[in-house]
Amino acid sequence: MTGSLARVFLAGLALALLAAPALARRHDPEKLPEIRVRDLYYGDALFYYYQHEDFEALTRLSAYEHWNRMPHHEEDAQLLMGGLYLALGMHNEAGRRFEALLKDPVPSGVRNVAWFYLAQVWYARGYLDKAAQALSRVNGRMSPELEAQKELLLGNVLIHQGKLEEAIRLLSAWRGTYNWSAYARFNLGVALARSNRLADADPFLSGVGTMPAGSEELRALKDRANLALGFAYLQGGEPARALPALERVRLNGPYSNKALLGTGWAEASLGDYQGALGPWMELRKRDVLDAAVQESYLAVPYAFGKLNANAQSAEYYESAVESFQAENGRLDAAIGRIEDGDMLKRVLESGHGGGETFGWFWQLKNLPDAPESRYLYVVLAGNDFQEGLKNYRDLVHMGDMLERGGYDMEAYEDMIDTRERAYAQRLPKVDALLASGVVTQLQQRNVELAGELQTIQARHDVAALGTDTEREQWARIQRIEAALAGAPDTPENAELRERLALVKGVLFFHLNDAYSARLWEQQRSLKDLNLALHEAQSRWIRVEQARRAVPTNTGEFAERIAALKARIEALQARLAVTEQGQADYLARLAVDELEDQKARLASYQVQARFALAGMYDRAANAGAVPAKAPAAEQQGAPEQPAEPSEQAPAPEGPPPETPQPKSEEPPR
């Protein structure tokens, strides 16, 4: 399964599950409505999910769930977390969540689609039993398209499980769209061939092998069908019927080597060793790492021997021995480099791509630039190595995240130290301020001001609310008035009293005219002062509380950070052990594969040496080694050719993803 298509499956699964409550009220049980987000924190997690940052989304969902920040999306969050666990390769955890959540409250249509998607992922992962179990959870029929895909997937699972008769019954009754029909016929033909019903399998495999193909995916499927049919006929002792199928395989396709080898053995089985040399000689020019090419190194001299061209046969046997010996030495060197432990680092570096996300569907795109890379094609393409490599890559990613988490803990420790130092620096000033009683004094002064204003209002003391100049003038008038009150009654004093009364009247008029506005302004200022004092007192209380709480809070944070730091260190230690174990496992896989290649080469080398020794022994008994026979005079020998070592390939069915008409990706 490709990463992009796997993401489509996971997104479809998550969306289907998210939409479950609303689907119960819709006509189409498999149609997805819009999602209405009611909790901000759930929307935050969805933001990271749609950015393909699955780990970040899962982390936030777990944290928000712990803090109970998503009360309106509890079930949705659980379902989305199941999908994210699935995307990150934690299939067991995802399966447990789905089994717990996909029950009666979820509409049957959504539940069926979810189990179907989950079965596809289980199948891609290689868990056939769990894939079959998930398919059995589908209750009733889905839409025609999904129902056809489900039955085809089930047939594929049955073939892999060896339940051929069940697969044949299921696929014989299969009805689906054109895009899937080629896979259905191919799978049915494979099941019939493995059940030794070759006559029944031929129409299906021949039909797939001769169909028009407009994409690389379908062309590869054609090659597989022809190869499977050809080798089935070879193993059934019908080489004449094997030839047409094998000759339909493309010479530049991924299955051409096996087809060339099978074609040669079919020709040899018919006694046409001259004809067998054509495909075997072409095969011999190809990469010696391929098992079919290695076998051609023995098949070519074998054919020359059957044609009585013993000199050419001996020459090719000697060449085979030398090639096998040289390749064996290179394999030893490659095994040594792999055991040194640098292989995985180079593999991850070569497979890194910009924008790639971590997850179980990650695929290695390039091979590392190393001498042993040429031997690792088969290893890296294998499912065991790919799955192990994905797990190792995720372990490395988790190690990086734990390392960043350790850096974060150090940053938090620095923040706490800074906070403690700032607290220690400010504490004397805070204590002095708290001991001064400033707020109490200000409150007392406020009470006094309120009393003064009430007295002014009660006495209607207009001068008390005047400006400084006006109050000074009013005070002078009162002093002059007091002085004139004790002065003798003279004309001059009488004139002064009249003039003073006039000035006093004018000033009183101005003071009285502005009295009401000034009184209202003073009352408003007094209210503002009351509010300011209330806020000051609240802050004062908070300062007192902070004075008592800061040391406690800092200590609690320090304890939590210390505990998290210790936990991270423990996880790092466990992770290092697991990572090393996974690295050793992958190295063993690679070394075992190379050892298998060495063993195969050693077997071929022994066969070549034995054949060469027998040839020289016969030549010595005959007196001389015969010269090369002219091609026109070379005749077959009575001995029977060796049985072809290539077994009929175990054709797999369609890949877990839906093949698109224009897809250029070969089926898996």
MIBAGU-91467 format. One record per residue (C-alpha): x, y, z. Coordinates in steps of 0.001 Angstrom, whole numbers, plus 500000, padded with zeros to 6 digits. Layout:
REM residues N
XYZ ...
REM end
This chain:
REM residues 668
500000500000500000 501385503390499129 501657506107501739 499227508464499996 496562505818499469 496994504512502994 496350508043504169 493157508135502092 491966504926503757 492761506231507220 491160509596506510 488049507855505181 487903505673508255 488312508606510616 485763510727508777 483282507883508710 483670507403512427 483529511111513173 480292511439511267 478639508451512953 476059510269515127 474775512362512231 474614509463509800 471838507827511764 469533510534510489 470610510464506819 469179508439503949 472542507123502728 474273505314505625 477690505574503924 477544509250502919 479588511598505072 478099514903506266 480062517936507342 481645517832510783 480521520473513261 483190521229515838 481737522357519159 484868522300521328 487839524508520515 490357521938521738 488908519257519489 489219521640516562 492850522228517536 493541518476517353 491759518255513996 493970521045512678 497079518954513272 495353515843511967 494550517476508635 498141518736508482 499162515028508556 500921515556511890 499438512399513372 501711512138516395 501054515758517395 497309515297516929 497290512124519029 499333513794521767 496955516724521954 493892514489521957 495322512479524846 496136515635526811 492754517263526170 491019514041527127 492977513979530392 491942517572531136 488333516981530038 488497519759527455 486301518023524829 482961517314526546 480972517465523282 483321515172521325 484241512375523714 483208509557521367 484502511359518282 487852511882519963 488088508206520894 487343507150517327 489828509614515889 492458508400518343 491801504862517116 492411506010513553 495608507782514580 496883504717516419 496193502831513220 498111505387511149 501089505172513503 501237501381513218 499807500579516657 497269498187515182 496504496274518369 495635499446520270 493569500703517324 491739497378517074 490864497415520768 489459500931520510 487397500136517443 486006496973518991 484985498946522066 483460501868520153 481948500361516995 478829499068518682 475114499758518667 475262503594518917 477189503668515623 475005503290512483 475426499957510735 476581501539507469 479409503404509146 480311500372511246 480556498186508143 482730500696506287 484996501059509309 485501497308509682 486134496989505954 488825499682506029 490348498122509111 490438494720507365 492281496278504428 494921497685506734 495269494390508632 495743492618505290 498366495121504127 500154494626507430 500157490846506927 497744489923509749 495494487613507732 493556486204510690 492715489672511968 491766490783508463 489361487854508177 487973488593511637 487392492263510727 485619491250507506 483379488916509488 482250491939511527 480647493451508411 476933492799508935 474725492904505849 475605494265502432 477332497533501710 477174499573498520 477897497512495357 481387498978494962 482434498325498557 480714494941498627 482691493825495548 485938495022497118 485111493268500376 484456489902498701 487595490225496621 489648491014499694 488143488054501528 488973485779498596 492540487020498677 492780486329502409 491419482808501905 494000482102499195 496820483198501473 495404481065504271 495312478016501994 491515477779502011 491396477346498260 487974475744497903 486327478514499906 488158481100497812 487065479394494577 483410479352495635 483542482999496666 485376484267493585 483301482184491178 480200484044492305 481946487436492428 480372490331490560 481983493723490518 483250496653488492 485615496432485534 488527497914487474 488491494950489840 487538492191487398 491133491487486325 492149490919489953 489143488699490575 489902486499487535 493580486376488463 492843485312492038 490335482727490884 492838481301488408 495515481106491104 493161479322493492 492189476803490798 495819476228489813 496838475603493397 493953473154493680 495420471179490722 492500472214488490 494719473600485775 492196473101482968 489730475280484875 492414477842485777 493674478273482204 490758480403480876 491009482832483769 494798483235483773 494937483323479961 492197485942479915 494152488167482306 497401487447480460 495996488578477105 493794491493478195 494454495056476969 496474496969479539 496865500723479521 498795501109482770 501978499693484234 499939498131487032 497809496078484649 500807495182482483 502546493806485567 499398491850486428 499371490381482910 502985489258483354 502167487622486678 499211485769485214 501266484455482281 504144483493484569 501833481672486988 500140479787484141 503442478892482484 505060477488485612 501866475662486538 502000473861483184 505733473184483648 505140471600487024 502221469687485549 504498468152482889 503002470052479951 505890472188478623 504289472680475218 501342474458476813 503656476419479105 505574478076476250 502833480387474883 502100481788478347 505776482312479241 506525483963475901 503818486559476564 505793487933479539 507559491199478695 511346491047478357 511779494322480254 509246493685483000 509848492736486639 509056489060485965 511144488647482807 513986486723484469 511720483958485746 509902483875482417 513181483470480478 514281480679482796 510920478909482484 510938479294478695 514335477653478518 513235474736480686 510103474307478583 512199474147475412 514624471742477077 511776469536478267 510659469292474655 514208468275473642 514965471568471879 518210472472473665 519206474784470849 515981476705471431 516572476660475199 519934478393474753 518246481538473407 516418482621476573 519133481211478857 521914483114477085 519856486298477328 519262485593481001 522961484976481599 523730488579480609 521717489926483511 522563490602487145 524008487483488764 522285488344492061 518969487103490683 518286483420491435 517018482832487910 520219484309486465 522314482129488754 520444479063487573 521050480089483962 524794479874484665 524228476131485083 521495475750482483 523606477124479611 526491474613479947 523915471904480622 522291472679477250 525676472740475500 526415469372477030 523155467996475684 524172469349472282 527516467481472579 529399470815472554 531504469705475520 534223472310475074 531681475128475249 529935473389478115 533198473128480050 534014476753479315 530669477949480653 530895475675483698 534321477130484512 532952480631483998 530067479812486325 532430478534489021 534546481695488771 531477483971488837 529997482155491833 533307482269493673 533791486008493047 530222486760494054 530662484680497187 533631486827498212 531647490014497693 528822488564499759 531236487868502630 532420491484502495 528839492740502451 527934490605505459 530904492032507335 529830495617506612 526258494899507699 527475493380510968 529461496551511630 526102498252512256 526062501149509768 523483499697507392 520352501053509083 521755504559509396 522483504665505688 519119503112504862 517212505739506860 519261508553505362 518586507317501837 514889506866502542 514411510313504069 512289512690502032 511080516185502598 507635516410504102 507388512715504917 505409511802507964 506149508961510291 503828505995510151 503505502346509322 502937502990505600 506330504670505082 508225503145502190 511925503203501391 512380505075498119 516134504760497521 518924502380498435 521970503624500341 525087504340498320 527132501437499687 528838498352498172 526401495989499850 523335497815498500 523255495693495344 522669492633497520 519884494220499554 517203494653496900 515533491394497836 515984492031501551 514613495560501529 511690494590499330 510640491836501744 507648492419503975 509482491372507157 512316493818506584 509997496637505497 507813496263508580 510837495986510833 512402499020509177 509249501059509736 509267500081513405 512945500945513704 512358504291512024 509529505054514442 511790504085517342 514416506528516079 511732509194515774 510533508524519314 514130508740520504 514444512176518886 511214513292520526 512346512058523926 515611513894523440 513704517083522644 511535516398525680 514691516200527789 515775519575526426 512338520946527301 512698519709530873 516035521505531130 514390524665529808 511627524324532404 514220523890535136 515910527092533968 512538528855534019 511926527732537599 515413528844538658 514832532224537036 511492532517538784 513015531649542141 515792534218541692 513290536890540683 511169536003543697 514143536248546006 515064539660544580 511555541078544913 510718539527548273 512270542299550497 510364545007548633 507151543023548818 507556542374552545 508289546038553184 505246547076551199 503014544570552978 504282545779556372 503740549472555558 499952549364555737 499672551850552873 496307550592551721 494836550966555214 496112554534555419 494666555352552020 491326553880552996 491295555975556200 492110559098554219 489275558245551811 486839558094554727 488038561495555924 487581563005552453 484073561583552221 483217563170555606 484597566533554550 482560566491551352 479411565657553303 480076568628555658 480600570954552704 477377569766551135 475473570146554431 476739573685555010 476494574610551360 480057575887551686 480505577212548164 483967578607548873 485307575216549978 484899573877546410 486417576940544725 489779577144543083 492882578014545048 492672581660543882 489003581857544730 489540580411548184 492415582849548785 490250585770547672 487367584614549890 489727584348552857 491027587914552269 487461589217552048 486661587543555361 489762589025557000 488970592543555695 485359592129556722 486438591188560248 488764594176560413 486081596618559195 483578595213561670 485589596723564581 486436599971562812 484659603252563711 481700604365561647 483339606956559470 482391607920555933 485553606340554608 484863603028556428 481283603070555263 482475603436551667 484933600561552197 482168598362553625 480014599061550570 482850598275548167 483720595065550160 480103593956550071 480068594418546307 483257592389545820 482020589704548202 478703589494546373 480379589093542975 482749586374544266 479911584567546049 477861584677542836 480647582985540892 481283580405543633 477622579602544022 477109579372540258 479869576711539953 479026574948543235 476682572241541868 479028571196539036 482008571175541376 480130569161543982 479128566556541346 482725566358540084 484062565827543593 481522563128544290 482468561347541024 486166561621541896 485410560144545296 483652557171543641 486623556623541310 488867556759544324 486729554136546055 487031551823543017 490795552356542828 491140551587546513 489023548453546097 491229547257543235 494327548113545262 493023546088548170 492261543108545852 495758543274544467 497113543581547946 495313540371548884 496635538626545769 500155539765546602 499786538335550069 498480535051548621 501260534919546048 503748535632548805 502603532458550515 501905530349547372 504898531020545091 507362528861547011 504806526044547127 503942526294543423 507575526458542406 508324523402544487 505415521489542954 506525522384539431 510079521415540264 508905518032541556 506785517404538471 509620518359536151 512042516171538056 509600513254537833 509080513820534101 512816514079533558 513382510792535356 510578509205533349 512080510452530077 515473509087531046 513932505709531888 512066505680528569 515247506607526743 517032503685528353 514218501279527411 514047502749523937 517776502354523421 517538498663524308 514517498172522035 516141500131519224 519287498061519455 517250494868519502 515344495978516422 518592496920514699 520026493496515506 516856491872514172 517044493773510879 520747493043510575 519991489356511115 517339489513508395 519816491066505993 522605488677506937 520264485674506730 519221486722503243 522837487106502175 523687483775503788 520843482219501790 522353483720498668 525734482323499676 524214478907500267 522455479010496907 525676480072495202 527579477334497019 525038474765495862 525273475979492284 529046476045492547 529105472443493753 526811471439490897 529021473230488386 532200471640489773 530569468227489846 529321468579486268 532725469865485168 534506467016486920 532172464486485328 532738466027481938 536530465883482293 536278462349483596 534271461279480561 536646463163478280 539664461484479876 538081458057479404 537289458966475776 540848460162475174 540266463868474518 537832466675475026 535674467039471894 535828470311470038 532949472692469843 530149471230467756 528830473375464911 525490474822465749 523829473183462755 525086469733463810 524407469899467548 521916467236468550 520090466546471769 521155463839474203 518962461132475627 519273462308479220 516367464210480728 516936467822481765 517035468722485412 513768469794486907 513335473549486906 514178474913490347 511811477846489990 508490477106491581 505345478611490215 505119482009491832 502560482278494554 500341484869492948 498889487269495381 495616488951494731 495014492624494396 496805495030496607 494797496260499566 494206499559497871 491735500114495042 493573500175491701 492870503304489747 492542503148485958 495527505460485396 497700504263488251 501294503498487336 502036501584490531 502490497799490109 500316495571492274 501782493980495336 
REM end
